[in-house]
């Protein structure tokens, strides 16, 4: 990562992450008002343990003019919070009922269509959440509505959301059935991807946020199509595979489907991740504004490499190899200046940003 990329990373961590953290604190106050205790617990748990999804989802705000940043961060915070909340409801409270999970995820389809009437997302459950999910949908709709180029990107935003929802429905089915259905649904996403890699490509919210970024800047329809092709399938697949790479132990403990585990062995998983990472970096480098999107890929790898679970699972060496595949050199020691990007320094700076503490120049 060169000097300019380091400056961009510093800008993201010190300006964008704290703003997203403020938005998440507001959402926590809303979640705390959910009247049903189990639903309230899942909403608060998703905000507490998946907040980094929101922070990472805001990364392209680094390149927005300052006056466009707050609305974009609001959009990402509301949409990604809805995504993570629904994931918790399906994982932790789900009955593995396909009809129920589809009804819940109608919220996301409505969220990306400004003006769409909301439905009863909890109609197959005994209790609702007092309007918390509907509030997230309404906030997302409002933020999409003010994007200058929304109409040019709308079709791809909806298609990416449909693919995401289909994956969420299928991956939360009973073991055995979920693998079979996912293999049938996602085996043809790209000829050089295994079915679980294709499923990962459909499970990322990054394409939606990239298209929202394009809409915020008023991209043409042709530009929006080009940007969608930059992120789908390889950058999107890398995003979700990295997420599963971090969550391997947790998913095994809960008997949840983990796409990295589908490789069959740690060695096969590393080889698969390296292949996807190289293709993701190449696709980013081919974009007209390559610097932005290569930065996203590299920062994403650095971001996941700093998660505590990487160290706890003894995956540091694999994380460094994956980062190197996208052109990012990592060092486990606390180093600064022009040397390798310091994992400890990045992790410390990020945690201070999330907590709203004073930020020193640590990178």
C-alpha positions as a printed Julia matrix, in Angstrom:
363×3 Matrix{Float64}:
   0.0     0.0     0.0
   1.62    3.24   -1.16
   1.72    6.59    0.62
  -1.45    7.88   -1.06
  -3.35    4.73   -0.13
  -2.2     5.11    3.46
  -3.56    8.65    3.47
  -6.87    7.41    2.07
  -7.02    4.72    4.72
  -6.32    7.27    7.41
  -9.1     9.49    6.03
 -11.53    6.56    5.99
 -10.75    5.44    9.54
 -10.67    8.91   11.07
 -13.52   10.62    9.17
 -15.92    8.0     7.85
 -15.81    5.32   10.57
 -16.58    7.77   13.43
 -19.55    9.15   11.46
 -20.86    5.62   10.91
 -20.34    4.86   14.61
 -22.54    7.85   15.53
 -25.29    6.58   13.19
 -25.07    3.13   14.78
 -25.44    4.57   18.27
 -28.71    6.18   17.14
 -29.9     2.88   15.76
 -29.03    1.15   19.05
 -31.32    3.55   20.88
 -34.12    2.62   18.47
 -33.4    -1.1    18.82
 -33.53   -0.82   22.61
 -37.2     0.19   22.29
 -38.28   -3.04   20.56
 -41.05   -4.39   22.83
 -40.43   -8.11   22.24
 -37.42   -9.24   24.34
 -36.06  -11.94   21.95
 -36.32   -9.63   18.95
 -34.78   -6.76   20.9
 -31.9    -9.02   21.91
 -31.21  -10.03   18.3
 -31.34   -6.43   17.08
 -28.93   -5.24   19.76
 -26.68   -8.26   19.26
 -26.39   -7.6    15.52
 -25.45   -3.97   16.22
 -22.91   -4.97   18.85
 -21.17   -7.75   16.94
 -21.6    -6.82   13.28
 -21.03   -3.07   13.43
 -17.86   -3.47   11.37
 -20.06   -4.51    8.43
 -21.51   -0.99    8.45
 -18.11    0.63    8.85
 -16.66   -1.34    5.95
 -19.75   -0.75    3.83
 -19.1     2.99    4.02
 -15.6     2.77    2.55
 -16.46    4.42   -0.78
 -17.62    7.5     1.15
 -13.87    8.2     1.38
 -14.12    9.43   -2.22
 -17.34   11.45   -1.97
 -17.49   15.24   -1.73
 -18.05   16.15    1.95
 -21.63   17.35    1.4
 -22.67   13.92    0.09
 -21.05   11.87    2.85
 -23.68   12.08    5.66
 -26.59   10.89    3.51
 -24.51    8.08    2.03
 -23.41    6.9     5.49
 -27.04    7.07    6.66
 -28.05    4.85    3.75
 -25.34    2.27    4.4
 -26.01    2.25    8.15
 -29.75    1.67    7.76
 -29.53   -0.91    4.97
 -26.64   -2.92    6.41
 -28.22   -2.86    9.88
 -31.4    -4.31    8.36
 -29.28   -6.95    6.59
 -27.49   -7.97    9.79
 -30.68   -7.94   11.87
 -32.44  -10.2     9.37
 -29.42  -12.5     9.33
 -29.65  -12.82   13.1
 -33.4   -13.46   12.97
 -32.85  -16.19   10.4
 -29.81  -17.7    12.16
 -30.74  -17.49   15.81
 -34.55  -17.39   15.8
 -35.35  -19.0    12.49
 -37.54  -22.04   12.16
 -35.8   -22.87    8.86
 -39.12  -22.03    7.25
 -38.52  -20.84    3.71
 -41.79  -18.9     3.57
 -40.96  -17.05    6.78
 -37.42  -16.14    5.67
 -38.67  -14.91    2.3
 -41.25  -12.69    4.01
 -38.61  -11.19    6.31
 -36.29  -10.41    3.4
 -39.02   -8.62    1.47
 -37.9    -5.73    3.68
 -34.67   -5.42    1.69
 -36.47   -5.53   -1.66
 -38.73   -2.72   -0.45
 -35.8    -0.77    1.03
 -34.07   -0.28   -2.34
 -37.24    0.98   -4.06
 -38.17    4.49   -2.9
 -41.92    4.83   -2.55
 -42.59    1.08   -2.48
 -45.33    0.22    0.03
 -44.1    -1.74    3.0
 -45.43   -5.19    3.81
 -45.96   -7.15    7.01
 -42.54   -8.75    7.19
 -43.36  -10.65   10.4
 -46.63  -12.12    9.1
 -45.42  -15.71    9.6
 -44.28  -15.05   13.19
 -46.25  -14.61   16.37
 -44.83  -11.19   17.21
 -43.33   -8.2    15.44
 -40.65   -5.74   16.48
 -42.78   -2.66   17.04
 -41.81   -1.08   13.7
 -38.02   -1.24   14.07
 -37.45   -3.04   10.75
 -40.0    -0.84    8.99
 -38.1     2.19   10.25
 -34.87    0.88    8.73
 -36.67    0.3     5.43
 -38.14    3.8     5.43
 -34.76    5.39    6.19
 -33.11    3.46    3.37
 -35.85    4.38    0.91
 -35.53    8.05    1.82
 -31.77    8.01    1.27
 -32.0     6.2    -2.06
 -34.64    8.69   -3.21
 -32.28   11.68   -2.95
 -29.42   10.11   -4.94
 -28.97   12.14   -8.13
 -28.43    9.1   -10.36
 -30.68    6.57   -8.62
 -32.79    5.89  -11.73
 -29.67    5.0   -13.72
 -28.54    2.42  -11.17
 -31.93    1.22   -9.9
 -32.21   -1.95  -11.99
 -28.81   -3.26  -10.92
 -29.43   -2.3    -7.28
 -32.68   -4.29   -7.29
 -31.08   -7.27   -9.06
 -28.17   -7.37   -6.6
 -30.67   -7.24   -3.74
 -32.76  -10.05   -5.22
 -29.69  -12.26   -5.5
 -28.72  -11.43   -1.94
 -32.21  -12.28   -0.64
 -32.28  -15.58   -2.52
 -28.98  -16.59   -0.97
 -30.21  -15.67    2.51
 -33.32  -17.78    2.06
 -31.43  -20.83    0.82
 -28.46  -20.68    3.22
 -30.77  -20.69    6.24
 -32.53  -23.92    5.29
 -31.82  -27.18    7.08
 -28.33  -28.7     6.71
 -28.13  -30.83    3.59
 -31.03  -29.06    1.92
 -29.25  -25.7     2.1
 -26.11  -27.03    0.38
 -28.12  -28.78   -2.32
 -30.31  -25.75   -3.06
 -27.38  -23.34   -3.04
 -25.39  -25.56   -5.4
 -28.3   -25.57   -7.86
 -28.89  -21.83   -7.58
 -25.33  -20.49   -7.69
 -23.29  -22.99   -9.7
 -23.46  -20.86  -12.86
 -22.65  -17.4   -11.46
 -19.29  -17.49  -13.29
 -17.58  -20.35  -15.16
 -14.42  -20.12  -13.05
 -16.18  -20.11   -9.66
 -17.29  -23.07   -7.55
 -20.9   -22.96   -6.42
 -20.0   -21.68   -2.96
 -17.83  -18.95   -4.49
 -20.76  -17.97   -6.74
 -23.02  -17.95   -3.69
 -20.51  -15.7    -1.92
 -20.63  -13.31   -4.87
 -24.39  -13.02   -4.38
 -24.09  -12.58   -0.62
 -22.22   -9.28   -0.59
 -23.86   -5.89   -0.04
 -20.82   -4.14   -1.57
 -22.35   -4.06   -5.08
 -25.4    -2.24   -3.69
 -23.2     0.29   -1.9
 -20.97    0.73   -4.97
 -24.05    1.42   -7.09
 -25.36    3.83   -4.44
 -21.98    5.57   -4.64
 -22.36    5.79   -8.42
 -25.87    7.18   -8.01
 -24.69    9.75   -5.49
 -22.18   11.02   -8.05
 -24.76   11.03  -10.84
 -23.21    8.29  -12.96
 -24.87    7.47  -16.28
 -26.57    4.14  -16.85
 -23.54    2.94  -18.85
 -21.18    3.92  -16.03
 -23.39    2.15  -13.48
 -23.33   -1.03  -15.59
 -19.54   -0.82  -15.82
 -19.2    -0.36  -12.06
 -21.49   -3.32  -11.39
 -19.19   -5.46  -13.56
 -16.18   -4.32  -11.51
 -17.71   -5.63   -8.27
 -19.62   -8.67   -9.48
 -18.62  -11.44   -9.17
 -15.02  -11.35   -7.9
 -14.82   -8.42   -5.45
 -18.21   -9.4    -4.05
 -17.11  -13.03   -3.71
 -13.86  -12.03   -1.98
 -15.8    -9.87    0.49
 -18.01  -12.71    1.67
 -15.29  -15.33    1.59
 -13.18  -13.11    3.85
 -16.15  -12.72    6.19
 -16.56  -16.49    6.35
 -12.79  -16.9     6.69
 -13.01  -14.88    9.91
 -16.15  -16.68   11.14
 -15.09  -20.3    10.63
 -15.01  -21.28   14.31
 -18.2   -19.4    15.16
 -20.15  -20.89   12.26
 -18.95  -24.4    13.1
 -20.14  -23.93   16.7
 -23.61  -22.91   15.5
 -23.78  -25.47   12.65
 -24.16  -22.66   10.13
 -23.22  -22.91    6.49
 -19.71  -21.51    5.94
 -18.49  -21.19    2.37
 -14.81  -21.38    3.29
 -15.47  -24.74    4.95
 -16.89  -25.93    1.62
 -13.36  -26.1     0.18
 -12.78  -29.2     2.26
  -9.36  -28.43    3.77
  -7.4   -25.38    4.97
  -4.97  -25.77    2.06
  -7.76  -25.89   -0.52
  -9.44  -22.93    1.15
  -6.28  -20.86    0.96
  -5.76  -21.73   -2.69
  -9.37  -20.84   -3.48
  -9.23  -17.54   -1.61
  -5.96  -16.61   -3.29
  -7.47  -17.25   -6.71
 -10.53  -15.13   -6.02
  -8.38  -12.39   -4.46
  -6.15  -12.15   -7.54
  -9.16  -11.93   -9.87
 -10.78   -9.31   -7.62
  -7.64   -7.16   -7.7
  -7.36   -7.53  -11.47
 -11.0    -6.5   -11.96
 -10.5    -3.45   -9.71
  -7.35   -2.51  -11.6
  -9.27   -2.62  -14.89
 -11.82   -0.01  -13.78
 -11.67    3.53  -15.21
 -11.15    4.87  -11.68
  -9.0     1.93  -10.64
  -7.36    3.63   -7.67
 -10.66    3.84   -5.79
 -11.66    0.27   -6.26
  -8.24   -1.26   -5.71
  -8.17    0.74   -2.48
 -11.49   -0.87   -1.51
 -10.11   -4.35   -2.16
  -6.88   -3.73   -0.28
  -8.52   -1.97    2.64
 -11.1    -4.75    2.86
  -8.35   -7.35    3.13
  -6.53   -5.28    5.74
  -9.79   -4.75    7.61
 -10.58   -8.46    7.91
  -6.95   -9.28    8.67
  -7.18   -7.14   11.82
 -10.2    -8.95   13.26
  -9.37  -10.58   16.62
 -10.77  -13.9    15.38
  -7.91  -14.17   12.86
  -5.38  -14.33   15.65
  -7.58  -16.51   17.85
  -7.84  -19.11   15.08
  -4.15  -18.96   14.17
  -4.89  -17.68   10.67
  -2.39  -14.8    10.53
  -0.12  -16.43    7.92
  -3.03  -17.21    5.61
  -4.36  -13.67    6.06
  -0.99  -12.25    4.98
  -0.93  -14.42    1.86
  -4.43  -13.33    0.86
  -3.53   -9.68    1.41
  -0.37  -10.1    -0.67
  -2.51  -11.46   -3.52
  -4.2    -8.04   -3.8
  -0.93   -6.13   -3.44
  -1.12   -5.41    0.28
   1.89   -6.19    2.45
   1.02   -6.81    6.08
   3.24   -6.96    9.13
   2.18   -8.31   12.51
   4.47   -5.91   14.37
   3.7    -2.34   15.34
   5.51   -0.45   12.6
   4.91    2.99   11.18
   6.32    5.29    8.55
   7.03    3.88    5.11
   7.28    0.25    6.17
   4.59   -2.45    5.91
   1.07   -1.6     6.97
   1.0    -2.4    10.67
  -1.87   -4.63   11.72
  -1.62   -3.56   15.34
  -1.57    0.13   14.41
  -4.55   -0.2    12.08
  -6.55   -2.18   14.63
  -5.8     0.34   17.38
  -6.72    3.31   15.22
  -9.95    1.64   14.11
 -11.02    0.84   17.67
 -10.38    4.42   18.74
 -12.43    5.69   15.81
 -15.36    3.42   16.68
 -15.32    4.57   20.3
 -15.11    8.24   19.37
 -11.78    8.71   21.13
  -9.15   11.24   20.14
  -7.24   10.02   17.09
  -3.5    10.26   16.71
  -1.65    9.77   13.4
  -0.74    6.14   13.81
  -0.4     4.97   10.19
